[in-house]
Amino acid sequence: MKFDRFEEIIVWQKAQELAVEMYKTFHGIRDFGFRDQILRAVVSISNNIAEGFERKGNNEFKYFLFVSKGSAAEVRSMLYIAKDLNYINNEKFESYFETSLSISRMLSGLIKVL
């Protein structure tokens, strides 16, 4: 698997899409600590993929992919809180949760290939 730019990596594209959708959903939440934490976590997924790719070494890239997986898990953990606090409905919870889980699996696959 050879990429010339991180923008070509499908999991980066999916992580970007999730971040945009979650920004649209949570931008109006007045619980600033919660909002900022979940949005930092979701943006961290794609940002760590990009940063690791630019390091140009497979070992460093893998490290950043593991950090991305950690951020995806943090998003899922916070989604439970968002649902319990009624910041999102069950439909949004399921959608974001499944997308985050899919991203995590894609990251695992990329790590194995490297």
N, C-alpha and C positions, 0 to 999 in steps of 0.2 A: 504494500500500500504506500503510494508516494503522493504527497501533497506538496504543491508549490507555495500555497498560502493557507493560513489557518481558516480563512473564509470558505474554503472548499470542503472542510470537514463537516459532515452531516450532523454530527452530535453538537458541534458548535452552533450550527444553524438552528437546530431544535432548541438549544438552551437560550439562544437569543429570542426566539419566538415566545418561549415560556416567560422570559423576563418582561417582554413588552406586554403580554397579556396580564401578568400579575401587577405590573405598574398601573395599568388601566383600572384594575379591580381595587387595588389598595391605596391609590393616590389620595383619596378623600378621607381615609381613616384618621381620626383625630388622636388616636393612641400612637403618638409619635415614636415612642420607643419600640413598640411592636412593629409598626409600619417600617421604620428604618431598618430594623434587624432582618425582617423577612425579605425586604427588597435588596439589602446588601448581600444576603445569602444567595438569592436567585441570580443576581448579576455576577457573583463570584464564580458561578459554574462556567459560564462562557469566557469570562476574563482569565481564569486559570488555564483553560484550554489554549487560549491565544498566547498567554505568557509562556507556557511550557513549550509550545510549538516554536516560538521565536528563540528559545534557548539553543536550538539546533543539536541537542544531544538526546538520544533515546532515554537515557536514565533520568535526566532532568525532566523531559517531557512526561515520562511515567509518573514521576513525583507529583507534578502539577495536575495530572489526570486523577491521581488519588485525592488530591486536595479538592478537585471538582466534585468527585464522588461524595466527599464529606459535606460539601456545600449542598449537594442535592439531598442528602439525608437531613441536613438542618432544615431545608425547605419543607420536607415532608413532616418533620416534627412540629414545625411551626404551623403547618396547615391544620393539624389537629387542634391547636389552640385557637386558630382563626375560626374554625367551625364551632368549637365549644363556646366561643364568645359571640357567636352569630355575626362575625364579620363577613363570612361567606356562607352560601347555602350548600347543601349536600352535593348538588350538581357541580358547582365550581370546585368543591373539595375533591370530588372523584376525578374530575378532569385534570386538575393541577397535580394531584397525587400520582395518577397513572402516567402522566407525561414525565414527571420527575423520576419515577421509577424506571421508565423506559430509557431516559437519558442515562441513569446510573448503569443500567445494563449495557447500553452502547459504550459507555466509558470502560466498563470491564472488558468488553470485547476488544476495544482498541488497545488497552493495556496488555492483553494477552498477545496480540499481534506484534507489539513492540518487544 
